[in-house]
Amino acid sequence: MEISRSVRRTGGARQWWALLGFGAAVLVAAAIGGLGVRGTAAEYANLDQPSWAPPSGLFGPVWTVLYAMIALAGWLVWRRVGFGPAVWAWTAQLLLNAVWTPLFFGAGRYGLAFAEIVLLWLAIGVTVALFWPVSGAATALMLPYWAWVTFAAALNLAIWQLNS
């Protein structure tokens, strides 16, 4: 019954406006993450880094693709079940995503940023677990993001250790 009510609620043009809304939410999170944080490429280049650290130019293209996938995944789940635990988990991980960049680059708090990215990683895991019974496609769209955050957490930890 919930799904049929959800389909009626999200039918027609409203679902396309919602996709735009999910895209806007991701865009806002990305913008908040970047507010007041300028010169991240230079700061990143000046850090002691592990040998496996990627060049700073890789982050922009990767995050652009990941943010599009995150928005689409949230929208797919919303279309099926509306606002509920899965979409709230999606929202929580997005908020945690927005916080990491100011902690790491803006404040230079590498240890605190590592603790925060662990929370982000867990929040993505909860989101994936809640997405799984609703939409396999949405779950699959979240997996590259989870993998990238796993890599980013390892990089954050290494940079914290090398620059303490």
C-alpha positions in Angstrom: 0.0 0.0 0.0 2.8 2.4 0.8 4.3 2.1 -2.6 1.1 2.7 -4.5 0.5 5.8 -2.4 4.1 6.9 -3.0 3.6 6.4 -6.8 0.5 8.6 -6.8 2.3 11.2 -4.6 5.4 11.3 -6.9 3.7 11.0 -10.3 3.9 13.4 -13.1 5.9 16.6 -13.2 6.4 16.6 -9.5 9.0 13.8 -9.8 11.1 15.8 -12.2 11.0 18.8 -9.9 12.0 16.5 -7.1 15.0 15.3 -9.2 16.0 19.0 -9.6 15.6 19.4 -5.8 17.8 16.4 -5.1 20.4 17.9 -7.5 20.1 21.3 -5.8 20.6 19.7 -2.3 23.8 18.0 -3.5 24.9 21.3 -5.1 24.3 23.2 -1.8 26.2 20.5 0.1 29.1 20.9 -2.3 29.0 24.7 -2.1 28.8 24.6 1.7 31.8 22.3 1.7 33.7 24.9 -0.3 32.6 28.1 1.4 35.5 30.0 2.8 37.9 27.3 1.6 40.0 28.8 -1.1 43.4 27.6 -2.3 42.8 24.0 -1.4 44.9 22.7 -4.3 47.9 24.7 -3.1 47.3 23.7 0.5 47.0 20.0 -0.6 50.2 20.3 -2.6 52.1 21.7 0.4 51.1 18.8 2.7 53.3 15.9 3.4 51.4 13.1 1.5 51.7 9.4 1.1 53.2 8.2 -2.2 49.8 7.0 -3.3 48.0 10.4 -2.9 46.3 11.4 -6.2 47.0 14.8 -7.8 44.7 17.6 -6.7 43.3 17.9 -10.2 41.6 14.5 -9.9 39.2 15.5 -7.1 37.0 17.9 -9.0 36.1 15.5 -11.8 35.6 12.6 -9.4 33.3 14.6 -7.1 31.3 16.0 -10.0 30.4 12.5 -11.1 29.9 11.2 -7.5 27.6 14.1 -6.6 25.4 13.4 -9.7 25.2 9.8 -8.7 24.3 10.7 -5.1 21.5 13.0 -6.3 20.1 10.4 -8.6 20.3 7.7 -5.9 18.4 9.8 -3.4 15.7 10.7 -6.0 15.2 7.0 -7.1 14.6 6.0 -3.5 12.3 9.0 -2.9 10.2 8.0 -5.9 9.6 4.6 -4.4 9.0 5.4 -0.8 8.9 9.1 -0.4 10.5 10.8 2.7 11.3 8.1 5.2 14.3 6.6 7.0 16.2 5.9 3.7 15.9 9.5 2.5 16.7 10.9 6.0 19.8 8.8 6.1 20.7 10.1 2.6 20.2 13.7 4.0 22.4 12.9 7.1 25.3 11.6 5.0 25.0 14.6 2.7 25.3 17.0 5.7 28.3 15.1 6.9 29.8 15.3 3.5 29.5 19.1 3.5 31.3 19.4 6.8 34.5 17.6 5.9 36.1 20.1 3.6 35.9 23.0 6.0 37.3 20.8 8.8 40.2 19.5 6.7 41.1 22.5 4.6 39.5 25.5 6.3 40.4 24.6 9.9 43.4 22.4 9.2 42.0 19.9 11.8 43.1 16.7 10.2 42.4 14.5 13.2 38.9 16.0 13.6 38.3 15.7 9.9 39.3 12.0 10.1 36.8 11.4 12.9 34.2 13.2 10.9 34.9 11.2 7.7 34.5 8.0 9.7 31.1 9.2 10.7 30.4 10.0 7.1 31.5 6.5 6.0 29.2 5.0 8.6 26.3 7.2 7.5 26.9 6.2 3.8 26.8 2.5 5.0 23.5 3.1 6.8 22.2 4.8 3.6 23.3 1.9 1.4 21.7 -0.6 3.8 18.4 1.3 3.8 18.5 1.8 0.0 19.1 -1.9 -0.7 15.5 -3.2 -0.2 14.1 -0.2 -2.0 16.2 0.2 -5.1 19.1 -1.9 -6.4 20.0 0.9 -8.9 20.1 3.5 -6.1 22.3 1.2 -4.0 24.6 0.7 -6.9 24.9 4.4 -7.5 26.0 4.9 -3.9 28.7 2.3 -3.9 31.4 4.2 -5.9 30.8 7.1 -3.4 31.3 4.8 -0.5 34.5 3.4 -2.1 35.8 6.9 -2.7 35.1 8.0 0.9 36.9 4.9 2.0 39.9 6.0 0.0 39.6 9.6 1.2 39.5 8.4 4.8 42.7 6.5 4.4 44.3 9.5 2.7 43.0 11.8 5.5 44.5 9.4 8.1 47.9 9.3 6.3 48.0 13.1 5.9 47.1 13.5 9.6 49.9 11.2 10.6 52.4 12.7 8.3 51.6 16.3 9.2 51.2 16.1 13.0 
